[in-house]
């Protein structure tokens, strides 16, 4: 790590989400702003900012639930408006103590939370 790089030296590499609608979930995630990286029999890999990869794993049946991760964006209002314009039906933005947030539901029924940023440029 360079002396001028104030970011932490570790980050999340991979997060997983199961789906019973792989193609629809793949398209949905690209509409959220992820980049498609790889696709194979029963899986899709998408890239998020910072190099984190979301791995979608196809299953015959799933139990819809809140995702085990949330997403953070620079401009929550603009992201909400963009997703609404794309027909993804985001919930109302809720004000919180640390983050403002909203949710969207993916094609398999999982709920994904979007949060306002609080990324720091301070050294650890």
Buried (B, 14 or more C-beta within 10 A) or exposed (E): EEEEEEBEEEEEEEBEBBBBBBEEBBBBBEBBBBEEEEBEEEBBBBBBEEEBBBBBBBEEEBEBEEBEBBBBBEEBEEBBEBBEEEEBEBBEBEEEEEBBBBBBBBBBEBBBBBBBEEEEEEEE
